[in-house]
């Protein structure tokens, strides 16, 4: 797990996944009818987060000094 936290793509991807879940849940729980921007942004952040976190396996080795 510590090697994954050294990988910057995994950390950035996890951040975008968390932000997308906040946007999607907030869009579902809000009373406003015109909140499609939350859905579009949430889904695009979710796709980008998965791409960054899970498809960056080639460079899984951390840099050495």
N, C-alpha and C positions, 0 to 999 in steps of 0.2 A: 504493500500500500504506500510505503514511503517513496518508492521509485515513481509511482504515478503522480504523487504530489510534487516531485521535482520536474515533471513534464509540464511545461507551461500550457500546452494545448489542452491537457486534461483539466487543468484548473480553470482556464478560460471557458471551456465547454461546460463545466459544472456550474459556473457562474451564470452563463446564459440560460441553462436549463432551469435553474432556480428562479431567475427573473421571469422566464416565460411562464412558469407555473403560477407565479404571483399574478401576472397579467391575466392569464386564463381564468383563474379562480376569482379574481376581482371582477372580471367581465361577467362571469356567471352570477355573482352575488349582487351586482349593482342593479339598481332600479331603473337606470336610464335605458331607453330603447335604442339609442344611437351610440352603441359602444363597439361598432365593428372594427374600429382601429385597434382596440385591445386584442381582438381575436387575430387579426392579420399580423400584428406585431408579435403576439405571443406564439403563434404557429411558426413564424419565420425565425424567431429566436430559438424555438425548440429544435427546429431542423438544423440551424447553424450550431447550436450547442452539441447535438449528437454528432455532427460532422467533426467538430473540433475534438470532442472527448473520446470518441470511440474509433474513428477512422484514422487516427494519428498513431498507429501502432508501429510504423516503420522506425520512427525515431524515439523508441521507448527507452533507450539507454541515456542516462544523465550525462551531462558534460563533465569532464574531469579537468582539473587545473594542472 
